[in-house]
Amino acid sequence: MHARARVDLTFHETIARASGNPVIHRMFTAIQDLTYALMLRSLSDREVRAAGEPVHTVILEHILDRDPDRAREAMRRHLEG
């Protein structure tokens, strides 16, 4: 579970860095420990994990398609869970 949480954390941190917005990246860096703890809790729940993991693929696809509006919306839905 810790390995999955680290991958999840890296996914979100990479997106924050790639945003090009240093404030967003710094804010995410500041809350990484809290975020990691929340990820561990979420990953321990099969239903939450099953709902959240496929969204990463959708977010990444929109980023690779250079569609910021759809990527933003997918990330918003993911974070609101």
mmCIF file of the N, C-alpha and C atoms, coordinates in Angstrom:
data_MODEL
# 
_entry.id   MODEL 
# 
loop_
_atom_site.group_PDB 
_atom_site.id 
_atom_site.type_symbol 
_atom_site.label_atom_id 
_atom_site.label_alt_id 
_atom_site.label_comp_id 
_atom_site.label_asym_id 
_atom_site.label_entity_id 
_atom_site.label_seq_id 
_atom_site.pdbx_PDB_ins_code 
_atom_site.Cartn_x 
_atom_site.Cartn_y 
_atom_site.Cartn_z 
_atom_site.occupancy 
_atom_site.B_iso_or_equiv 
_atom_site.pdbx_formal_charge 
_atom_site.auth_seq_id 
_atom_site.auth_comp_id 
_atom_site.auth_asym_id 
_atom_site.auth_atom_id 
_atom_site.pdbx_PDB_model_num 
ATOM 1   N N  . MET A 1 1  ? 0.823   -1.191 0.000   1.00 0.00 ? 1  MET A N  1 
ATOM 2   C CA . MET A 1 1  ? 0.000   0.000  0.000   1.00 0.00 ? 1  MET A CA 1 
ATOM 3   C C  . MET A 1 1  ? 0.878   1.269  0.000   1.00 0.00 ? 1  MET A C  1 
ATOM 4   N N  . HIS A 1 2  ? 2.004   1.207  0.708   1.00 0.00 ? 2  HIS A N  1 
ATOM 5   C CA . HIS A 1 2  ? 2.886   2.380  0.736   1.00 0.00 ? 2  HIS A CA 1 
ATOM 6   C C  . HIS A 1 2  ? 3.462   2.677  -0.649  1.00 0.00 ? 2  HIS A C  1 
ATOM 7   N N  . ALA A 1 3  ? 3.793   1.633  -1.389  1.00 0.00 ? 3  ALA A N  1 
ATOM 8   C CA . ALA A 1 3  ? 4.325   1.841  -2.743  1.00 0.00 ? 3  ALA A CA 1 
ATOM 9   C C  . ALA A 1 3  ? 3.268   2.497  -3.635  1.00 0.00 ? 3  ALA A C  1 
ATOM 10  N N  . ARG A 1 4  ? 2.032   2.047  -3.513  1.00 0.00 ? 4  ARG A N  1 
ATOM 11  C CA . ARG A 1 4  ? 0.952   2.651  -4.324  1.00 0.00 ? 4  ARG A CA 1 
ATOM 12  C C  . ARG A 1 4  ? 0.741   4.108  -3.946  1.00 0.00 ? 4  ARG A C  1 
ATOM 13  N N  . ALA A 1 5  ? 0.803   4.388  -2.649  1.00 0.00 ? 5  ALA A N  1 
ATOM 14  C CA . ALA A 1 5  ? 0.627   5.771  -2.194  1.00 0.00 ? 5  ALA A CA 1 
ATOM 15  C C  . ALA A 1 5  ? 1.760   6.654  -2.712  1.00 0.00 ? 5  ALA A C  1 
ATOM 16  N N  . ARG A 1 6  ? 2.974   6.129  -2.735  1.00 0.00 ? 6  ARG A N  1 
ATOM 17  C CA . ARG A 1 6  ? 4.110   6.902  -3.265  1.00 0.00 ? 6  ARG A CA 1 
ATOM 18  C C  . ARG A 1 6  ? 3.926   7.196  -4.754  1.00 0.00 ? 6  ARG A C  1 
ATOM 19  N N  . VAL A 1 7  ? 3.458   6.211  -5.502  1.00 0.00 ? 7  VAL A N  1 
ATOM 20  C CA . VAL A 1 7  ? 3.194   6.423  -6.932  1.00 0.00 ? 7  VAL A CA 1 
ATOM 21  C C  . VAL A 1 7  ? 2.100   7.470  -7.110  1.00 0.00 ? 7  VAL A C  1 
ATOM 22  N N  . ASP A 1 8  ? 1.055   7.378  -6.328  1.00 0.00 ? 8  ASP A N  1 
ATOM 23  C CA . ASP A 1 8  ? -0.052  8.337  -6.382  1.00 0.00 ? 8  ASP A CA 1 
ATOM 24  C C  . ASP A 1 8  ? 0.463   9.744  -6.055  1.00 0.00 ? 8  ASP A C  1 
ATOM 25  N N  . LEU A 1 9  ? 1.252   9.841  -5.004  1.00 0.00 ? 9  LEU A N  1 
ATOM 26  C CA . LEU A 1 9  ? 1.807   11.127 -4.603  1.00 0.00 ? 9  LEU A CA 1 
ATOM 27  C C  . LEU A 1 9  ? 2.690   11.699 -5.711  1.00 0.00 ? 9  LEU A C  1 
ATOM 28  N N  . THR A 1 10 ? 3.505   10.864 -6.323  1.00 0.00 ? 10 THR A N  1 
ATOM 29  C CA . THR A 1 10 ? 4.372   11.303 -7.412  1.00 0.00 ? 10 THR A CA 1 
ATOM 30  C C  . THR A 1 10 ? 3.553   11.785 -8.604  1.00 0.00 ? 10 THR A C  1 
ATOM 31  N N  . PHE A 1 11 ? 2.453   11.081 -8.908  1.00 0.00 ? 11 PHE A N  1 
ATOM 32  C CA . PHE A 1 11 ? 1.566   11.483 -10.000 1.00 0.00 ? 11 PHE A CA 1 
ATOM 33  C C  . PHE A 1 11 ? 1.068   12.915 -9.772  1.00 0.00 ? 11 PHE A C  1 
ATOM 34  N N  . HIS A 1 12 ? 0.551   13.165 -8.578  1.00 0.00 ? 12 HIS A N  1 
ATOM 35  C CA . HIS A 1 12 ? 0.004   14.488 -8.275  1.00 0.00 ? 12 HIS A CA 1 
ATOM 36  C C  . HIS A 1 12 ? 1.092   15.556 -8.219  1.00 0.00 ? 12 HIS A C  1 
ATOM 37  N N  . GLU A 1 13 ? 2.243   15.217 -7.662  1.00 0.00 ? 13 GLU A N  1 
ATOM 38  C CA . GLU A 1 13 ? 3.341   16.176 -7.582  1.00 0.00 ? 13 GLU A CA 1 
ATOM 39  C C  . GLU A 1 13 ? 3.858   16.516 -8.969  1.00 0.00 ? 13 GLU A C  1 
ATOM 40  N N  . THR A 1 14 ? 3.930   15.544 -9.848  1.00 0.00 ? 14 THR A N  1 
ATOM 41  C CA . THR A 1 14 ? 4.385   15.773 -11.217 1.00 0.00 ? 14 THR A CA 1 
ATOM 42  C C  . THR A 1 14 ? 3.440   16.718 -11.948 1.00 0.00 ? 14 THR A C  1 
ATOM 43  N N  . ILE A 1 15 ? 2.155   16.527 -11.748 1.00 0.00 ? 15 ILE A N  1 
ATOM 44  C CA . ILE A 1 15 ? 1.183   17.424 -12.378 1.00 0.00 ? 15 ILE A CA 1 
ATOM 45  C C  . ILE A 1 15 ? 1.305   18.830 -11.811 1.00 0.00 ? 15 ILE A C  1 
ATOM 46  N N  . ALA A 1 16 ? 1.476   18.931 -10.496 1.00 0.00 ? 16 ALA A N  1 
ATOM 47  C CA . ALA A 1 16 ? 1.633   20.253 -9.881  1.00 0.00 ? 16 ALA A CA 1 
ATOM 48  C C  . ALA A 1 16 ? 2.865   20.960 -10.443 1.00 0.00 ? 16 ALA A C  1 
ATOM 49  N N  . ARG A 1 17 ? 3.971   20.235 -10.578 1.00 0.00 ? 17 ARG A N  1 
ATOM 50  C CA . ARG A 1 17 ? 5.199   20.805 -11.136 1.00 0.00 ? 17 ARG A CA 1 
ATOM 51  C C  . ARG A 1 17 ? 5.002   21.179 -12.599 1.00 0.00 ? 17 ARG A C  1 
ATOM 52  N N  . ALA A 1 18 ? 4.357   20.296 -13.364 1.00 0.00 ? 18 ALA A N  1 
ATOM 53  C CA . ALA A 1 18 ? 4.162   20.517 -14.800 1.00 0.00 ? 18 ALA A CA 1 
ATOM 54  C C  . ALA A 1 18 ? 3.205   21.673 -15.080 1.00 0.00 ? 18 ALA A C  1 
ATOM 55  N N  . SER A 1 19 ? 2.430   22.056 -14.083 1.00 0.00 ? 19 SER A N  1 
ATOM 56  C CA . SER A 1 19 ? 1.492   23.173 -14.286 1.00 0.00 ? 19 SER A CA 1 
ATOM 57  C C  . SER A 1 19 ? 2.227   24.460 -14.634 1.00 0.00 ? 19 SER A C  1 
ATOM 58  N N  . GLY A 1 20 ? 3.502   24.525 -14.260 1.00 0.00 ? 20 GLY A N  1 
ATOM 59  C CA . GLY A 1 20 ? 4.264   25.741 -14.525 1.00 0.00 ? 20 GLY A CA 1 
ATOM 60  C C  . GLY A 1 20 ? 3.953   26.852 -13.541 1.00 0.00 ? 20 GLY A C  1 
ATOM 61  N N  . ASN A 1 21 ? 3.108   26.548 -12.586 1.00 0.00 ? 21 ASN A N  1 
ATOM 62  C CA . ASN A 1 21 ? 2.730   27.538 -11.579 1.00 0.00 ? 21 ASN A CA 1 
ATOM 63  C C  . ASN A 1 21 ? 3.499   27.218 -10.298 1.00 0.00 ? 21 ASN A C  1 
ATOM 64  N N  . PRO A 1 22 ? 4.521   28.011 -9.972  1.00 0.00 ? 22 PRO A N  1 
ATOM 65  C CA . PRO A 1 22 ? 5.335   27.702 -8.798  1.00 0.00 ? 22 PRO A CA 1 
ATOM 66  C C  . PRO A 1 22 ? 4.554   27.741 -7.486  1.00 0.00 ? 22 PRO A C  1 
ATOM 67  N N  . VAL A 1 23 ? 3.505   28.532 -7.436  1.00 0.00 ? 23 VAL A N  1 
ATOM 68  C CA . VAL A 1 23 ? 2.686   28.595 -6.214  1.00 0.00 ? 23 VAL A CA 1 
ATOM 69  C C  . VAL A 1 23 ? 1.958   27.271 -6.002  1.00 0.00 ? 23 VAL A C  1 
ATOM 70  N N  . ILE A 1 24 ? 1.359   26.735 -7.059  1.00 0.00 ? 24 ILE A N  1 
ATOM 71  C CA . ILE A 1 24 ? 0.665   25.448 -6.961  1.00 0.00 ? 24 ILE A CA 1 
ATOM 72  C C  . ILE A 1 24 ? 1.648   24.359 -6.551  1.00 0.00 ? 24 ILE A C  1 
ATOM 73  N N  . HIS A 1 25 ? 2.819   24.349 -7.168  1.00 0.00 ? 25 HIS A N  1 
ATOM 74  C CA . HIS A 1 25 ? 3.815   23.331 -6.842  1.00 0.00 ? 25 HIS A CA 1 
ATOM 75  C C  . HIS A 1 25 ? 4.257   23.460 -5.383  1.00 0.00 ? 25 HIS A C  1 
ATOM 76  N N  . ARG A 1 26 ? 4.524   24.662 -4.925  1.00 0.00 ? 26 ARG A N  1 
ATOM 77  C CA . ARG A 1 26 ? 4.922   24.866 -3.527  1.00 0.00 ? 26 ARG A CA 1 
ATOM 78  C C  . ARG A 1 26 ? 3.825   24.469 -2.561  1.00 0.00 ? 26 ARG A C  1 
ATOM 79  N N  . MET A 1 27 ? 2.594   24.828 -2.898  1.00 0.00 ? 27 MET A N  1 
ATOM 80  C CA . MET A 1 27 ? 1.465   24.468 -2.026  1.00 0.00 ? 27 MET A CA 1 
ATOM 81  C C  . MET A 1 27 ? 1.351   22.949 -1.918  1.00 0.00 ? 27 MET A C  1 
ATOM 82  N N  . PHE A 1 28 ? 1.470   22.260 -3.051  1.00 0.00 ? 28 PHE A N  1 
ATOM 83  C CA . PHE A 1 28 ? 1.378   20.804 -3.008  1.00 0.00 ? 28 PHE A CA 1 
ATOM 84  C C  . PHE A 1 28 ? 2.531   20.223 -2.196  1.00 0.00 ? 28 PHE A C  1 
ATOM 85  N N  . THR A 1 29 ? 3.723   20.744 -2.402  1.00 0.00 ? 29 THR A N  1 
ATOM 86  C CA . THR A 1 29 ? 4.877   20.270 -1.648  1.00 0.00 ? 29 THR A CA 1 
ATOM 87  C C  . THR A 1 29 ? 4.653   20.448 -0.145  1.00 0.00 ? 29 THR A C  1 
ATOM 88  N N  . ALA A 1 30 ? 4.042   21.564 0.226   1.00 0.00 ? 30 ALA A N  1 
ATOM 89  C CA . ALA A 1 30 ? 3.795   21.849 1.640   1.00 0.00 ? 30 ALA A CA 1 
ATOM 90  C C  . ALA A 1 30 ? 2.808   20.873 2.279   1.00 0.00 ? 30 ALA A C  1 
ATOM 91  N N  . ILE A 1 31 ? 1.898   20.315 1.480   1.00 0.00 ? 31 ILE A N  1 
ATOM 92  C CA . ILE A 1 31 ? 0.889   19.413 2.051   1.00 0.00 ? 31 ILE A CA 1 
ATOM 93  C C  . ILE A 1 31 ? 1.138   17.949 1.700   1.00 0.00 ? 31 ILE A C  1 
ATOM 94  N N  . GLN A 1 32 ? 2.326   17.624 1.188   1.00 0.00 ? 32 GLN A N  1 
ATOM 95  C CA . GLN A 1 32 ? 2.605   16.248 0.772   1.00 0.00 ? 32 GLN A CA 1 
ATOM 96  C C  . GLN A 1 32 ? 2.426   15.237 1.898   1.00 0.00 ? 32 GLN A C  1 
ATOM 97  N N  . ASP A 1 33 ? 2.880   15.549 3.100   1.00 0.00 ? 33 ASP A N  1 
ATOM 98  C CA . ASP A 1 33 ? 2.753   14.588 4.195   1.00 0.00 ? 33 ASP A CA 1 
ATOM 99  C C  . ASP A 1 33 ? 1.288   14.306 4.502   1.00 0.00 ? 33 ASP A C  1 
ATOM 100 N N  . LEU A 1 34 ? 0.487   15.351 4.561   1.00 0.00 ? 34 LEU A N  1 
ATOM 101 C CA . LEU A 1 34 ? -0.951  15.177 4.799   1.00 0.00 ? 34 LEU A CA 1 
ATOM 102 C C  . LEU A 1 34 ? -1.589  14.410 3.653   1.00 0.00 ? 34 LEU A C  1 
ATOM 103 N N  . THR A 1 35 ? -1.209  14.759 2.437   1.00 0.00 ? 35 THR A N  1 
ATOM 104 C CA . THR A 1 35 ? -1.751  14.092 1.259   1.00 0.00 ? 35 THR A CA 1 
ATOM 105 C C  . THR A 1 35 ? -1.400  12.604 1.264   1.00 0.00 ? 35 THR A C  1 
ATOM 106 N N  . TYR A 1 36 ? -0.177  12.280 1.630   1.00 0.00 ? 36 TYR A N  1 
ATOM 107 C CA . TYR A 1 36 ? 0.259   10.890 1.694   1.00 0.00 ? 36 TYR A CA 1 
ATOM 108 C C  . TYR A 1 36 ? -0.593  10.109 2.692   1.00 0.00 ? 36 TYR A C  1 
ATOM 109 N N  . ALA A 1 37 ? -0.840  10.691 3.849   1.00 0.00 ? 37 ALA A N  1 
ATOM 110 C CA . ALA A 1 37 ? -1.674  10.035 4.861   1.00 0.00 ? 37 ALA A CA 1 
ATOM 111 C C  . ALA A 1 37 ? -3.089  9.800  4.334   1.00 0.00 ? 37 ALA A C  1 
ATOM 112 N N  . LEU A 1 38 ? -3.640  10.773 3.633   1.00 0.00 ? 38 LEU A N  1 
ATOM 113 C CA . LEU A 1 38 ? -4.986  10.618 3.061   1.00 0.00 ? 38 LEU A CA 1 
ATOM 114 C C  . LEU A 1 38 ? -4.993  9.539  1.981   1.00 0.00 ? 38 LEU A C  1 
ATOM 115 N N  . MET A 1 39 ? -3.923  9.487  1.203   1.00 0.00 ? 39 MET A N  1 
ATOM 116 C CA . MET A 1 39 ? -3.829  8.459  0.158   1.00 0.00 ? 39 MET A CA 1 
ATOM 117 C C  . MET A 1 39 ? -3.776  7.066  0.767   1.00 0.00 ? 39 MET A C  1 
ATOM 118 N N  . LEU A 1 40 ? -3.021  6.905  1.839   1.00 0.00 ? 40 LEU A N  1 
ATOM 119 C CA . LEU A 1 40 ? -2.971  5.606  2.512   1.00 0.00 ? 40 LEU A CA 1 
ATOM 120 C C  . LEU A 1 40 ? -4.361  5.189  2.976   1.00 0.00 ? 40 LEU A C  1 
ATOM 121 N N  . ARG A 1 41 ? -5.087  6.133  3.532   1.00 0.00 ? 41 ARG A N  1 
ATOM 122 C CA . ARG A 1 41 ? -6.441  5.833  3.999   1.00 0.00 ? 41 ARG A CA 1 
ATOM 123 C C  . ARG A 1 41 ? -7.350  5.469  2.826   1.00 0.00 ? 41 ARG A C  1 
ATOM 124 N N  . SER A 1 42 ? -7.257  6.220  1.747   1.00 0.00 ? 42 SER A N  1 
ATOM 125 C CA . SER A 1 42 ? -8.091  5.948  0.573   1.00 0.00 ? 42 SER A CA 1 
ATOM 126 C C  . SER A 1 42 ? -7.740  4.607  -0.061  1.00 0.00 ? 42 SER A C  1 
ATOM 127 N N  . LEU A 1 43 ? -6.446  4.315  -0.149  1.00 0.00 ? 43 LEU A N  1 
ATOM 128 C CA . LEU A 1 43 ? -6.025  3.067  -0.783  1.00 0.00 ? 43 LEU A CA 1 
ATOM 129 C C  . LEU A 1 43 ? -6.402  1.835  0.037   1.00 0.00 ? 43 LEU A C  1 
ATOM 130 N N  . SER A 1 44 ? -6.642  2.030  1.316   1.00 0.00 ? 44 SER A N  1 
ATOM 131 C CA . SER A 1 44 ? -7.029  0.893  2.156   1.00 0.00 ? 44 SER A CA 1 
ATOM 132 C C  . SER A 1 44 ? -8.506  0.530  1.982   1.00 0.00 ? 44 SER A C  1 
ATOM 133 N N  . ASP A 1 45 ? -9.253  1.397  1.306   1.00 0.00 ? 45 ASP A N  1 
ATOM 134 C CA . ASP A 1 45 ? -10.677 1.152  1.048   1.00 0.00 ? 45 ASP A CA 1 
ATOM 135 C C  . ASP A 1 45 ? -10.821 0.732  -0.416  1.00 0.00 ? 45 ASP A C  1 
ATOM 136 N N  . ARG A 1 46 ? -11.219 -0.520 -0.643  1.00 0.00 ? 46 ARG A N  1 
ATOM 137 C CA . ARG A 1 46 ? -11.306 -1.039 -2.025  1.00 0.00 ? 46 ARG A CA 1 
ATOM 138 C C  . ARG A 1 46 ? -12.223 -0.221 -2.920  1.00 0.00 ? 46 ARG A C  1 
ATOM 139 N N  . GLU A 1 47 ? -13.352 0.218  -2.390  1.00 0.00 ? 47 GLU A N  1 
ATOM 140 C CA . GLU A 1 47 ? -14.302 0.981  -3.211  1.00 0.00 ? 47 GLU A CA 1 
ATOM 141 C C  . GLU A 1 47 ? -13.721 2.331  -3.613  1.00 0.00 ? 47 GLU A C  1 
ATOM 142 N N  . VAL A 1 48 ? -13.092 2.995  -2.669  1.00 0.00 ? 48 VAL A N  1 
ATOM 143 C CA . VAL A 1 48 ? -12.486 4.297  -2.963  1.00 0.00 ? 48 VAL A CA 1 
ATOM 144 C C  . VAL A 1 48 ? -11.362 4.121  -3.974  1.00 0.00 ? 48 VAL A C  1 
ATOM 145 N N  . ARG A 1 49 ? -10.522 3.099  -3.770  1.00 0.00 ? 49 ARG A N  1 
ATOM 146 C CA . ARG A 1 49 ? -9.414  2.832  -4.685  1.00 0.00 ? 49 ARG A CA 1 
ATOM 147 C C  . ARG A 1 49 ? -9.932  2.532  -6.091  1.00 0.00 ? 49 ARG A C  1 
ATOM 148 N N  . ALA A 1 50 ? -10.963 1.712  -6.176  1.00 0.00 ? 50 ALA A N  1 
ATOM 149 C CA . ALA A 1 50 ? -11.519 1.335  -7.481  1.00 0.00 ? 50 ALA A CA 1 
ATOM 150 C C  . ALA A 1 50 ? -12.094 2.547  -8.211  1.00 0.00 ? 50 ALA A C  1 
ATOM 151 N N  . ALA A 1 51 ? -12.642 3.473  -7.461  1.00 0.00 ? 51 ALA A N  1 
ATOM 152 C CA . ALA A 1 51 ? -13.222 4.673  -8.080  1.00 0.00 ? 51 ALA A CA 1 
ATOM 153 C C  . ALA A 1 51 ? -12.142 5.673  -8.488  1.00 0.00 ? 51 ALA A C  1 
ATOM 154 N N  . GLY A 1 52 ? -11.073 5.766  -7.712  1.00 0.00 ? 52 GLY A N  1 
ATOM 155 C CA . GLY A 1 52 ? -10.068 6.796  -7.954  1.00 0.00 ? 52 GLY A CA 1 
ATOM 156 C C  . GLY A 1 52 ? -9.007  6.456  -8.965  1.00 0.00 ? 52 GLY A C  1 
ATOM 157 N N  . GLU A 1 53 ? -8.552  5.226  -8.982  1.00 0.00 ? 53 GLU A N  1 
ATOM 158 C CA . GLU A 1 53 ? -7.425  4.866  -9.842  1.00 0.00 ? 53 GLU A CA 1 
ATOM 159 C C  . GLU A 1 53 ? -7.691  5.077  -11.337 1.00 0.00 ? 53 GLU A C  1 
ATOM 160 N N  . PRO A 1 54 ? -8.854  4.721  -11.863 1.00 0.00 ? 54 PRO A N  1 
ATOM 161 C CA . PRO A 1 54 ? -9.082  4.942  -13.308 1.00 0.00 ? 54 PRO A CA 1 
ATOM 162 C C  . PRO A 1 54 ? -9.069  6.417  -13.702 1.00 0.00 ? 54 PRO A C  1 
ATOM 163 N N  . VAL A 1 55 ? -9.357  7.285  -12.751 1.00 0.00 ? 55 VAL A N  1 
ATOM 164 C CA . VAL A 1 55 ? -9.391  8.713  -13.066 1.00 0.00 ? 55 VAL A CA 1 
ATOM 165 C C  . VAL A 1 55 ? -7.990  9.224  -13.413 1.00 0.00 ? 55 VAL A C  1 
ATOM 166 N N  . HIS A 1 56 ? -6.961  8.626  -12.832 1.00 0.00 ? 56 HIS A N  1 
ATOM 167 C CA . HIS A 1 56 ? -5.597  9.036  -13.171 1.00 0.00 ? 56 HIS A CA 1 
ATOM 168 C C  . HIS A 1 56 ? -5.341  8.853  -14.658 1.00 0.00 ? 56 HIS A C  1 
ATOM 169 N N  . THR A 1 57 ? -5.821  7.762  -15.207 1.00 0.00 ? 57 THR A N  1 
ATOM 170 C CA . THR A 1 57 ? -5.642  7.517  -16.640 1.00 0.00 ? 57 THR A CA 1 
ATOM 171 C C  . THR A 1 57 ? -6.352  8.586  -17.456 1.00 0.00 ? 57 THR A C  1 
ATOM 172 N N  . VAL A 1 58 ? -7.551  8.937  -17.060 1.00 0.00 ? 58 VAL A N  1 
ATOM 173 C CA . VAL A 1 58 ? -8.322  9.965  -17.770 1.00 0.00 ? 58 VAL A CA 1 
ATOM 174 C C  . VAL A 1 58 ? -7.595  11.308 -17.698 1.00 0.00 ? 58 VAL A C  1 
ATOM 175 N N  . ILE A 1 59 ? -7.121  11.659 -16.517 1.00 0.00 ? 59 ILE A N  1 
ATOM 176 C CA . ILE A 1 59 ? -6.400  12.926 -16.356 1.00 0.00 ? 59 ILE A CA 1 
ATOM 177 C C  . ILE A 1 59 ? -5.165  12.948 -17.255 1.00 0.00 ? 59 ILE A C  1 
ATOM 178 N N  . LEU A 1 60 ? -4.395  11.891 -17.209 1.00 0.00 ? 60 LEU A N  1 
ATOM 179 C CA . LEU A 1 60 ? -3.185  11.817 -18.016 1.00 0.00 ? 60 LEU A CA 1 
ATOM 180 C C  . LEU A 1 60 ? -3.504  11.893 -19.507 1.00 0.00 ? 60 LEU A C  1 
ATOM 181 N N  . GLU A 1 61 ? -4.547  11.217 -19.950 1.00 0.00 ? 61 GLU A N  1 
ATOM 182 C CA . GLU A 1 61 ? -4.931  11.273 -21.368 1.00 0.00 ? 61 GLU A CA 1 
ATOM 183 C C  . GLU A 1 61 ? -5.248  12.700 -21.792 1.00 0.00 ? 61 GLU A C  1 
ATOM 184 N N  . HIS A 1 62 ? -5.975  13.432 -20.952 1.00 0.00 ? 62 HIS A N  1 
ATOM 185 C CA . HIS A 1 62 ? -6.314  14.825 -21.287 1.00 0.00 ? 62 HIS A CA 1 
ATOM 186 C C  . HIS A 1 62 ? -5.065  15.702 -21.314 1.00 0.00 ? 62 HIS A C  1 
ATOM 187 N N  . ILE A 1 63 ? -4.134  15.444 -20.401 1.00 0.00 ? 63 ILE A N  1 
ATOM 188 C CA . ILE A 1 63 ? -2.880  16.205 -20.405 1.00 0.00 ? 63 ILE A CA 1 
ATOM 189 C C  . ILE A 1 63 ? -2.101  15.919 -21.680 1.00 0.00 ? 63 ILE A C  1 
ATOM 190 N N  . LEU A 1 64 ? -1.981  14.644 -22.026 1.00 0.00 ? 64 LEU A N  1 
ATOM 191 C CA . LEU A 1 64 ? -1.246  14.268 -23.248 1.00 0.00 ? 64 LEU A CA 1 
ATOM 192 C C  . LEU A 1 64 ? -1.921  14.798 -24.508 1.00 0.00 ? 64 LEU A C  1 
ATOM 193 N N  . ASP A 1 65 ? -3.263  14.930 -24.464 1.00 0.00 ? 65 ASP A N  1 
ATOM 194 C CA . ASP A 1 65 ? -4.016  15.510 -25.580 1.00 0.00 ? 65 ASP A CA 1 
ATOM 195 C C  . ASP A 1 65 ? -3.931  17.037 -25.600 1.00 0.00 ? 65 ASP A C  1 
ATOM 196 N N  . ARG A 1 66 ? -3.245  17.593 -24.601 1.00 0.00 ? 66 ARG A N  1 
ATOM 197 C CA . ARG A 1 66 ? -3.128  19.048 -24.455 1.00 0.00 ? 66 ARG A CA 1 
ATOM 198 C C  . ARG A 1 66 ? -4.498  19.717 -24.362 1.00 0.00 ? 66 ARG A C  1 
ATOM 199 N N  . ASP A 1 67 ? -5.344  19.102 -23.554 1.00 0.00 ? 67 ASP A N  1 
ATOM 200 C CA . ASP A 1 67 ? -6.695  19.620 -23.338 1.00 0.00 ? 67 ASP A CA 1 
ATOM 201 C C  . ASP A 1 67 ? -6.827  20.030 -21.869 1.00 0.00 ? 67 ASP A C  1 
ATOM 202 N N  . PRO A 1 68 ? -6.367  21.244 -21.543 1.00 0.00 ? 68 PRO A N  1 
ATOM 203 C CA . PRO A 1 68 ? -6.345  21.662 -20.144 1.00 0.00 ? 68 PRO A CA 1 
ATOM 204 C C  . PRO A 1 68 ? -7.721  21.747 -19.494 1.00 0.00 ? 68 PRO A C  1 
ATOM 205 N N  . ASP A 1 69 ? -8.728  22.104 -20.257 1.00 0.00 ? 69 ASP A N  1 
ATOM 206 C CA . ASP A 1 69 ? -10.065 22.210 -19.670 1.00 0.00 ? 69 ASP A CA 1 
ATOM 207 C C  . ASP A 1 69 ? -10.577 20.853 -19.199 1.00 0.00 ? 69 ASP A C  1 
ATOM 208 N N  . ARG A 1 70 ? -10.414 19.851 -20.053 1.00 0.00 ? 70 ARG A N  1 
ATOM 209 C CA . ARG A 1 70 ? -10.883 18.520 -19.672 1.00 0.00 ? 70 ARG A CA 1 
ATOM 210 C C  . ARG A 1 70 ? -9.996  17.922 -18.570 1.00 0.00 ? 70 ARG A C  1 
ATOM 211 N N  . ALA A 1 71 ? -8.701  18.184 -18.625 1.00 0.00 ? 71 ALA A N  1 
ATOM 212 C CA . ALA A 1 71 ? -7.797  17.700 -17.572 1.00 0.00 ? 71 ALA A CA 1 
ATOM 213 C C  . ALA A 1 71 ? -8.151  18.340 -16.236 1.00 0.00 ? 71 ALA A C  1 
ATOM 214 N N  . ARG A 1 72 ? -8.405  19.635 -16.241 1.00 0.00 ? 72 ARG A N  1 
ATOM 215 C CA . ARG A 1 72 ? -8.788  20.358 -15.025 1.00 0.00 ? 72 ARG A CA 1 
ATOM 216 C C  . ARG A 1 72 ? -10.089 19.810 -14.460 1.00 0.00 ? 72 ARG A C  1 
ATOM 217 N N  . GLU A 1 73 ? -11.056 19.576 -15.315 1.00 0.00 ? 73 GLU A N  1 
ATOM 218 C CA . GLU A 1 73 ? -12.341 19.057 -14.860 1.00 0.00 ? 73 GLU A CA 1 
ATOM 219 C C  . GLU A 1 73 ? -12.181 17.651 -14.292 1.00 0.00 ? 73 GLU A C  1 
ATOM 220 N N  . ALA A 1 74 ? -11.398 16.809 -14.957 1.00 0.00 ? 74 ALA A N  1 
ATOM 221 C CA . ALA A 1 74 ? -11.177 15.444 -14.458 1.00 0.00 ? 74 ALA A CA 1 
ATOM 222 C C  . ALA A 1 74 ? -10.457 15.477 -13.110 1.00 0.00 ? 74 ALA A C  1 
ATOM 223 N N  . MET A 1 75 ? -9.479  16.370 -12.969 1.00 0.00 ? 75 MET A N  1 
ATOM 224 C CA . MET A 1 75 ? -8.761  16.485 -11.684 1.00 0.00 ? 75 MET A CA 1 
ATOM 225 C C  . MET A 1 75 ? -9.700  17.005 -10.600 1.00 0.00 ? 75 MET A C  1 
ATOM 226 N N  . ARG A 1 76 ? -10.541 17.961 -10.938 1.00 0.00 ? 76 ARG A N  1 
ATOM 227 C CA . ARG A 1 76 ? -11.488 18.483 -9.959  1.00 0.00 ? 76 ARG A CA 1 
ATOM 228 C C  . ARG A 1 76 ? -12.405 17.362 -9.458  1.00 0.00 ? 76 ARG A C  1 
ATOM 229 N N  . ARG A 1 77 ? -12.927 16.567 -10.390 1.00 0.00 ? 77 ARG A N  1 
ATOM 230 C CA . ARG A 1 77 ? -13.807 15.440 -10.013 1.00 0.00 ? 77 ARG A CA 1 
ATOM 231 C C  . ARG A 1 77 ? -13.050 14.441 -9.139  1.00 0.00 ? 77 ARG A C  1 
ATOM 232 N N  . HIS A 1 78 ? -11.800 14.194 -9.491  1.00 0.00 ? 78 HIS A N  1 
ATOM 233 C CA . HIS A 1 78 ? -10.973 13.254 -8.733  1.00 0.00 ? 78 HIS A CA 1 
ATOM 234 C C  . HIS A 1 78 ? -10.745 13.744 -7.302  1.00 0.00 ? 78 HIS A C  1 
ATOM 235 N N  . LEU A 1 79 ? -10.418 15.021 -7.151  1.00 0.00 ? 79 LEU A N  1 
ATOM 236 C CA . LEU A 1 79 ? -10.138 15.552 -5.830  1.00 0.00 ? 79 LEU A CA 1 
ATOM 237 C C  . LEU A 1 79 ? -11.386 15.665 -4.975  1.00 0.00 ? 79 LEU A C  1 
ATOM 238 N N  . GLU A 1 80 ? -12.521 15.887 -5.619  1.00 0.00 ? 80 GLU A N  1 
ATOM 239 C CA . GLU A 1 80 ? -13.768 15.961 -4.861  1.00 0.00 ? 80 GLU A CA 1 
ATOM 240 C C  . GLU A 1 80 ? -14.273 14.570 -4.485  1.00 0.00 ? 80 GLU A C  1 
ATOM 241 N N  . GLY A 1 81 ? -13.777 13.564 -5.252  1.00 0.00 ? 81 GLY A N  1 
ATOM 242 C CA . GLY A 1 81 ? -14.067 12.163 -4.997  1.00 0.00 ? 81 GLY A CA 1 
ATOM 243 C C  . GLY A 1 81 ? -15.463 11.852 -4.714  1.00 0.00 ? 81 GLY A C  1 
# 
